[in-house]
């Protein structure tokens, strides 16, 4: 489908233009990805990695994720203008020209790969850029507009940063980062579907088959609850696999009970408010869970 050209304003103030380019990278999503990367590095090191290695890995990961998000906005600019939640994005408002956004995204990816390869290692660079390719080609260009399970499969890209963090320290992979990957992979559907419950009319208007927009609330809430149970179970599997002690088990159990509680409440209360409560708690859950991973490394079992 042809995408109508967006007329650019004649002059965009420098700070506003810079802010528009930053917005293309979806900083809040990057922040969450980095929150999972650093504790993974601490776990891999069984202590605090060198500061330069942490900085290099986080910067490279941020560039790779930012480039992926910018490409996502470039591809989705036709549907973003149809959705209330996304209609103020830079490519919709005309703050950034589509061609400039794509060039910016590709430059970020090249810089990310080069920076990680030179300062960290080749494995972490390959993993980071592979996540971008998966996010763009599998999720954005294929699944997002064709399958109600789009975020289930496509969300795997958001779990790759833990693999990057582990590889940055060890230059290898093992079962520990695979389990961490599994936690984020299973966490993504309830997290995103909860948000989609509130914005299901947006997805219908844009003809995007996000589960809450094409399925009954009962089916959506049941799947959210099922993935929440699986997420909590996977988080507990991490304890024996990564040799974490009682502190982590108690923290993961308490956080998991809270996650299950809001998922059950959403199942019982079919309201946007309950959905947003789950969405908000899911961010708190993942953040504190990975904080617990890092703290557990330094706490005696």
C-alpha positions in Angstrom: 0.0 0.0 0.0 1.4 3.4 -1.0 2.2 5.6 2.0 1.3 9.3 1.5 4.2 11.7 1.8 4.3 13.8 4.9 4.9 17.5 4.4 7.8 18.6 6.5 7.7 22.0 8.2 10.1 24.5 6.7 12.0 25.0 10.0 12.3 22.7 13.0 14.3 24.1 15.9 17.6 22.2 16.5 16.6 21.0 20.0 13.2 19.9 18.8 14.8 18.0 15.9 17.3 16.4 18.2 14.5 15.4 20.5 12.6 13.9 17.5 15.6 11.7 16.6 15.9 10.5 20.3 12.2 9.7 20.2 12.7 7.5 17.2 14.8 5.2 19.4 12.0 4.7 22.0 14.2 5.5 25.0 11.8 3.9 27.6 12.1 0.6 25.8 15.9 0.9 25.7 16.0 1.7 29.4 14.1 -1.6 30.2 16.4 -3.6 28.0 19.5 -2.2 29.7 18.0 -2.9 33.1 18.1 -6.6 32.2 21.6 -6.5 30.6 23.6 -5.1 33.5 22.5 -7.7 36.2 23.1 -10.4 33.7 26.7 -9.2 33.3 27.1 -9.2 37.1 25.8 -12.7 37.3 28.1 -13.8 34.5 31.1 -12.2 36.3 29.9 -13.4 39.8 30.9 -9.9 40.8 31.2 -6.4 39.3 32.6 -6.4 35.7 35.1 -3.8 34.7 33.5 -0.4 34.4 34.7 0.0 30.8 33.2 -3.3 29.8 29.8 -2.4 31.3 29.8 1.0 29.6 30.8 -0.4 26.3 28.2 -3.2 26.4 25.4 -0.9 27.5 26.2 1.8 24.9 26.4 -0.8 22.1 23.2 -2.4 23.2 21.5 1.0 23.4 22.6 1.8 19.8 21.4 -1.5 18.5 18.0 -1.3 20.2 17.6 2.3 19.2 18.3 1.5 15.6 15.8 -1.4 15.7 13.1 0.9 17.2 13.8 3.6 14.6 13.4 1.1 11.8 10.2 -0.1 13.4 8.8 3.5 13.3 9.9 3.8 9.7 8.1 0.7 8.6 5.0 1.4 10.8 4.5 5.1 9.9 1.4 4.3 7.9 -0.4 2.6 10.9 1.1 4.9 13.5 -0.9 7.8 12.1 -4.1 5.8 12.6 -3.5 5.0 16.3 -4.2 7.5 19.0 -1.2 6.2 21.1 1.3 6.7 18.3 0.0 9.5 16.2 2.5 12.0 17.7 5.5 10.0 16.7 8.2 12.0 14.7 7.5 10.3 11.4 3.7 11.0 11.7 4.1 14.6 12.7 6.8 15.3 10.1 9.5 16.2 12.6 11.8 13.8 10.8 11.7 12.8 7.1 11.3 9.0 6.5 14.5 8.7 4.6 16.5 10.5 7.3 15.0 8.3 9.9 16.0 5.1 8.0 19.6 6.4 7.5 19.8 7.3 11.2 18.6 3.8 12.2 21.1 2.1 9.9 24.0 4.3 11.1 23.1 3.3 14.7 23.2 -0.4 13.8 26.6 -0.1 12.1 28.0 1.9 15.0 26.5 -0.7 17.5 28.1 -3.6 15.7 31.5 -1.9 15.3 31.6 -0.7 18.9 30.7 -4.0 20.4 33.0 -5.9 18.1 36.0 -3.7 18.8 35.4 -2.9 22.5 33.6 -6.1 23.7 33.7 -9.2 21.4 32.3 -10.4 18.1 29.7 -12.7 19.7 28.0 -9.8 21.5 28.0 -7.8 18.3 26.5 -10.5 16.3 23.8 -11.2 18.9 22.8 -7.5 19.2 22.4 -7.0 15.4 20.7 -10.4 15.1 18.1 -9.2 17.5 17.5 -6.1 15.3 17.1 -8.3 12.2 14.6 -10.6 14.0 12.7 -7.6 15.3 12.5 -5.9 11.9 12.0 -8.8 9.5 10.1 -11.4 11.7 8.1 -9.1 13.9 7.6 -5.7 12.2 7.5 -6.8 8.5 5.8 -10.1 8.9 4.0 -11.1 12.2 2.8 -7.8 13.5 0.2 -7.4 10.6 -0.6 -11.0 10.0 -0.8 -13.0 13.3 -2.5 -12.6 16.7 0.6 -14.3 18.1 2.8 -11.6 16.8 4.2 -10.4 20.1 4.7 -13.9 21.4 7.3 -14.8 18.7 8.4 -11.2 17.9 9.0 -10.5 21.5 12.0 -12.8 21.5 14.1 -9.9 20.2 13.6 -8.1 23.5 15.0 -11.0 25.3 18.3 -11.0 23.4 20.0 -8.3 25.5 20.6 -10.8 28.3 22.5 -13.0 25.8 24.5 -10.0 24.8 25.3 -9.2 28.5 26.4 -12.7 29.2 28.4 -13.0 26.0 30.1 -9.7 26.8 31.6 -11.1 30.0 32.2 -14.7 29.0 32.5 -14.6 25.2 30.2 -17.7 25.3 26.6 -18.8 26.1 25.3 -21.3 28.6 22.0 -22.5 30.2 22.0 -19.5 32.6 21.4 -16.8 29.9 19.0 -19.1 28.1 16.8 -19.3 31.2 17.1 -15.5 31.6 16.1 -15.2 27.9 13.1 -17.5 28.7 12.0 -15.2 31.6 11.8 -12.2 29.3 10.4 -14.1 26.4 7.5 -15.4 28.6 7.0 -12.1 30.3 6.6 -10.1 27.1 3.0 -11.3 26.1 1.3 -10.5 29.4 3.2 -7.2 29.6 2.3 -6.1 26.0 -1.2 -7.6 25.9 -2.2 -5.7 29.0 -1.3 -2.5 27.3 -3.1 -3.7 24.1 -6.3 -4.3 26.1 -6.5 -0.5 26.7 -5.7 0.3 23.1 -7.5 -2.4 21.4 -9.6 0.1 19.4 -6.4 1.6 18.1 -5.2 -1.8 16.8 -8.6 -2.5 15.2 -8.5 0.9 13.4 -5.0 0.1 12.1 -6.0 -3.4 11.2 -3.3 -4.9 13.4 -4.3 -8.3 14.8 -3.0 -7.8 18.3 -4.7 -10.5 20.5 -7.0 -8.2 22.5 -8.2 -6.6 19.3 -9.2 -9.9 17.6 -10.0 -12.3 20.5 -12.5 -12.2 23.4 -11.5 -10.8 26.7 -11.8 -14.2 28.2 -9.3 -15.7 25.8 -6.9 -12.8 26.2 -7.1 -12.8 30.0 -6.6 -16.6 30.1 -3.5 -16.4 27.9 -2.1 -13.5 30.0 -2.5 -15.6 33.1 -1.0 -18.6 31.5 2.1 -16.7 30.4 2.4 -15.1 33.8 2.4 -18.5 35.5 5.1 -19.6 33.0 7.2 -16.5 33.6 7.1 -16.9 37.4 8.0 -20.6 37.0 10.9 -19.8 34.7 12.2 -17.2 37.2 12.3 -19.8 39.9 14.1 -22.3 37.6 16.9 -19.7 37.4 17.8 -20.3 41.1 19.2 -23.8 40.8 20.5 -23.3 37.2 22.5 -20.1 38.2 23.2 -21.3 41.8 21.5 -18.4 43.4 20.6 -18.6 47.0 17.7 -18.0 49.3 17.6 -14.3 48.9 16.8 -14.7 45.2 14.3 -17.4 45.8 12.4 -15.3 48.3 12.5 -12.2 46.2 11.4 -14.0 43.0 8.6 -15.8 44.8 7.3 -12.6 46.3 7.5 -10.7 43.1 5.9 -13.6 41.3 3.0 -13.8 43.7 2.3 -10.1 43.0 2.5 -10.7 39.2 0.0 -13.6 39.5 -2.2 -11.5 41.7 -2.7 -8.7 39.2 -3.1 -11.3 36.3 -5.9 -13.0 38.3 -7.5 -9.6 39.0 -7.4 -8.8 35.3 -9.1 -12.2 34.6 -11.9 -11.3 37.1 -12.2 -7.6 36.2 -12.5 -6.9 32.5 -11.5 -3.2 32.7 -8.8 -1.1 31.1 -7.9 0.0 34.6 -7.1 -3.5 35.7 -5.1 -4.0 32.4 -3.0 -0.9 33.0 -2.3 -2.0 36.6 -0.9 -5.3 35.3 1.1 -3.4 32.6 2.6 -1.1 35.3 3.3 -3.9 37.7 4.9 -6.0 34.9 7.6 -3.3 34.5 8.2 -3.2 38.2 8.3 -7.0 38.4 11.0 -7.4 35.7 13.1 -4.5 37.0 13.1 -5.8 40.6 13.6 -9.4 39.5 16.8 -8.5 37.7 17.9 -6.3 40.6 17.4 -9.4 42.8 19.6 -11.3 40.4 22.4 -8.8 40.8 22.0 -8.5 44.6 22.0 -12.2 45.0 25.5 -12.4 43.6 26.8 -10.4 46.5 24.5 -11.8 49.3 25.5 -15.0 51.1 23.0 -17.7 50.4 
